[in-house]
Amino acid sequence: MRPLSYTRAFDVRSAVEIVAAHENSAFLAGGTTQVDLVRLGVHGPDLLVDINALPLADIEEQPGGGLRLGALARMTDVARHPLVAERYVATSQALLLGASEQLRNMASMGGNLCQRTRCTYFRDNLSPCNKREPGSGCSALEGLHRGHAILGTSEHCIATHPSDVAVSLVAFDAVVHTTGPDGSRAIPIDEFYLEPGDQPHVEHPLAHGELIEAIDLPALPIARNSVYLKFRDRESYEFALVSVAAAIEVDGGLVRDVRLALGGVATRPWRARRAEQLLIGGPATREKFVEAATAELAGADVRRDNAFKAELAKRAIVRGLTTLIPGEAR
């Protein structure tokens, strides 16, 4: 058995300093992912720094109508907060669909954003995996890949990002606030997730010892008319084969604004910008939604077992949009 040290931090500065000073260390919040990876031997820190005592669990209204979600706010608390449920409907729904009640009561927002892939080959600690051991290869390419990505892939990795709520946050242009050894910074969430390229083990731009403090949701009236749909093998707690966060504003039968993001199909939460561009200014009809969805999935990198995801993703986009507009467009 490998030794593992544990300590607690009581302020942000101390937490950052402790982790930054120990190369093989990590923050510990809800532990719903971190502890699993330690047990599996996939992630082997020598030191875990418990940050649950830090004052980072508040959900605060911001000037102008946006919200700030503390990184240690629990998924259940955020999902059921009246302002989240009212102003960012898809975010509340994504959180409630993202895990079992027990996990939602423990898991933190910051931890959810940083959770690792559920790829079996990454987690078995035996198979070649470029995320776990750079340069070793990707077993999923020729192995079992039914649940793997068809967008944002590379020859080195086709693992999907597992977060549900991150899909809605990408759709709504959230901003991640961090503090690290070099100070504080704000990272647009669309820049927070990196595609694998030739470095699949680098999943986000956080430096070692850099701590997420909060996630800002900007004031976004369109988010009130939004939905998160999740398609999976079973209705109980399960990861998405395909999911969609959709929001739309229609004026005079034309699409004035639209937000679309996909989960379960890409190596990162996938903002469907091509579909958005095709929709804005056009008619809010099912035919137009199908055209835009088809264009978004045109570049999908499908394989033997996951080719079905392209069609399922198209249908998810159309279903999400038609759910939000008057019945005549369905």
Stockholm file with secondary structure:
# STOCKHOLM 1.0

chainA/1-330         MRPLSYTRAFDVRSAVEIVAAHENSAFLAGGTTQVDLVRLGVHGPDLLVDINALPLADIEEQPGGGLRLGALARMTDVARHPLVAERYVATSQALLLGASEQLRNMASMGGNLCQRTRCTYFRDNLSPCNKREPGSGCSALEGLHRGHAILGTSEHCIATHPSDVAVSLVAFDAVVHTTGPDGSRAIPIDEFYLEPGDQPHVEHPLAHGELIEAIDLPALPIARNSVYLKFRDRESYEFALVSVAAAIEVDGGLVRDVRLALGGVATRPWRARRAEQLLIGGPATREKFVEAATAELAGADVRRDNAFKAELAKRAIVRGLTTLIPGEAR
#=GR chainA/1-330 SS CCCCEEEECSSHHHHHHHHHHCTTEEEESSCTTHHHHHHHTSSCCSEEEECTTSSCCCEEECTTSCEEEETTCBHHHHHTCHHHHHHCHHHHHHHHHSSCHHHHHHCBHHHHHTCCCCCHHHHSSSSCBTTTSTTSCBGGGTSCCTTSCSBSCBTTBCCCCCCSHHHHHHHTTCEEEEEETTEEEEEEHHHHSCCCTTCTTCCSCCCTTCEEEEEEECCCGGGGSEEEEEECSSSSSCCCSEEEEEEEEEETTEEEEEEEEEESSBSSCEECHHHHHHHTTSBCCHHHHHHHHHHHTTTCCCCTTTTHHHHHHHHHHHHHHHHTSCGGGC
#=GC SS_cons         CCCCEEEECSSHHHHHHHHHHCTTEEEESSCTTHHHHHHHTSSCCSEEEECTTSSCCCEEECTTSCEEEETTCBHHHHHTCHHHHHHCHHHHHHHHHSSCHHHHHHCBHHHHHTCCCCCHHHHSSSSCBTTTSTTSCBGGGTSCCTTSCSBSCBTTBCCCCCCSHHHHHHHTTCEEEEEETTEEEEEEHHHHSCCCTTCTTCCSCCCTTCEEEEEEECCCGGGGSEEEEEECSSSSSCCCSEEEEEEEEEETTEEEEEEEEEESSBSSCEECHHHHHHHTTSBCCHHHHHHHHHHHTTTCCCCTTTTHHHHHHHHHHHHHHHHTSCGGGC
//
